[in-house]
Amino acid sequence: MSLSKFIQSPDLLNNIFGKTTSELKSAVLEKGNLWYKENPEESRLIENNLNLLGFPVSPQLIENIRYHVILHYYEKLLPLCGGPDFYFNFLQNQINYQDICGKLKNSIDAGKGVLLAIAHFGAIEFLAPVLATTKLPLNVVLRFSTEQFSRIAHERALALEKSGFFGPIRFIEIGRPGTSAALEMAAALRKKEILVSVFDEKTDYSKPVTLFGKKVYGGAGLDKLIYFANTPIDCFTAFMIREDDDHYQLQINPTDLSKSNVVQQMYDQLQEMVKSHLEQWYFVHEEIPFAE
């Protein structure tokens, strides 16, 4: 059984509403630590990835990485603890993002689409809900593993919107029958809206880039999307950094679209972020898409 299924088990999900943040975190960490204890090969995969990327390995570092991998599920499940007002108050009180959202609004007011290129890093689950509190036009590119997950996500987004605390979140679903994600993504940018899409994945449109001296496949075709959209765009990488005491910092970094190495710029920014917060890079516990 995967870590995701083990943590998101019926015994936890059926009793999640009404839990405090500390109660949920404790429950998720307990289940996650048990899973790692029963699956020691997963820790060996982390160690192997660290060796391949040239990082010094220590038991403490591996423990820190496991801790942050598990926290990903705490952040994913947190909205289920209460209503939209509970979630809104958490985002407002725990995340420093107001200045960043002002910059995004400036881009839209200037008649530009906004591409936020995100990585599997830190508290990425909070990014779309935080942006939705600004009620700026928001599109999020996702690939749902099942139709049930797609339905649940749409229902949750609608409930947040109906509360009045959040603006609408429009999902662009990759691989959904009868749709074309690329056309929808380009249309969102042409309409001068925000488009959130992952860049650190290997797809049919990825290209080799350099990360810590190694060649990996990445970009997920975002460079091709920018060219195809053919509209004024401000492009940023976005990272939600975990800090102490359940606090978070949203950070964005501009990408220079006048240069040909757009995807490499994204990976250079990811590399700097990983240098400072290696334990928060989610992909270090998975099979990294090396090109060599």
Rosetta blueprint (number, residue, H / E / L):
1 M L
2 S L
3 L H
4 S H
5 K H
6 F H
7 I H
8 Q L
9 S L
10 P H
11 D H
12 L H
13 L H
14 N L
15 N L
16 I L
17 F L
18 G L
19 K L
20 T L
21 T H
22 S H
23 E H
24 L H
25 K H
26 S H
27 A H
28 V H
29 L H
30 E H
31 K H
32 G H
33 N H
34 L H
35 W H
36 Y H
37 K H
38 E H
39 N L
40 P H
41 E H
42 E H
43 S H
44 R H
45 L H
46 I H
47 E H
48 N H
49 N H
50 L H
51 N H
52 L H
53 L H
54 G L
55 F L
56 P L
57 V L
58 S L
59 P H
60 Q H
61 L H
62 I H
63 E H
64 N H
65 I H
66 R H
67 Y H
68 H H
69 V H
70 I H
71 L H
72 H H
73 Y H
74 Y H
75 E H
76 K H
77 L H
78 L H
79 P H
80 L H
81 C H
82 G L
83 G L
84 P H
85 D H
86 F H
87 Y H
88 F H
89 N H
90 F H
91 L H
92 Q H
93 N H
94 Q H
95 I E
96 N E
97 Y L
98 Q H
99 D H
100 I H
101 C H
102 G H
103 K H
104 L H
105 K H
106 N H
107 S H
108 I H
109 D H
110 A L
111 G L
112 K L
113 G E
114 V E
115 L E
116 L E
117 A E
118 I E
119 A E
120 H E
121 F E
122 G E
123 A L
124 I H
125 E H
126 F H
127 L H
128 A H
129 P H
130 V H
131 L H
132 A H
133 T L
134 T L
135 K L
136 L L
137 P L
138 L E
139 N E
140 V E
141 V E
142 L E
143 R L
144 F L
145 S L
146 T L
147 E H
148 Q H
149 F H
150 S H
151 R H
152 I H
153 A H
154 H H
155 E H
156 R H
157 A H
158 L H
159 A H
160 L H
161 E H
162 K H
163 S H
164 G L
165 F L
166 F L
167 G L
168 P L
169 I E
170 R E
171 F E
172 I E
173 E E
174 I L
175 G L
176 R L
177 P L
178 G L
179 T L
180 S L
181 A H
182 A H
183 L H
184 E H
185 M H
186 A H
187 A H
188 A H
189 L H
190 R H
191 K L
192 K L
193 E L
194 I E
195 L E
196 V E
197 S E
198 V E
199 F L
200 D L
201 E L
202 K L
203 T L
204 D L
205 Y L
206 S L
207 K E
208 P E
209 V E
210 T E
211 L E
212 F L
213 G L
214 K E
215 K E
216 V E
217 Y E
218 G E
219 G L
220 A L
221 G L
222 L H
223 D H
224 K H
225 L H
226 I H
227 Y H
228 F H
229 A H
230 N L
231 T L
232 P L
233 I E
234 D E
235 C E
236 F E
237 T E
238 A E
239 F E
240 M E
241 I E
242 R E
243 E L
244 D L
245 D L
246 D L
247 H L
248 Y E
249 Q E
250 L E
251 Q E
252 I E
253 N E
254 P E
255 T E
256 D L
257 L L
258 S L
259 K L
260 S L
261 N L
262 V H
263 V H
264 Q H
265 Q H
266 M H
267 Y H
268 D H
269 Q H
270 L H
271 Q H
272 E H
273 M H
274 V H
275 K H
276 S H
277 H L
278 L H
279 E H
280 Q H
281 W E
282 Y H
283 F H
284 V H
285 H H
286 E L
287 E L
288 I L
289 P L
290 F E
291 A L
292 E L
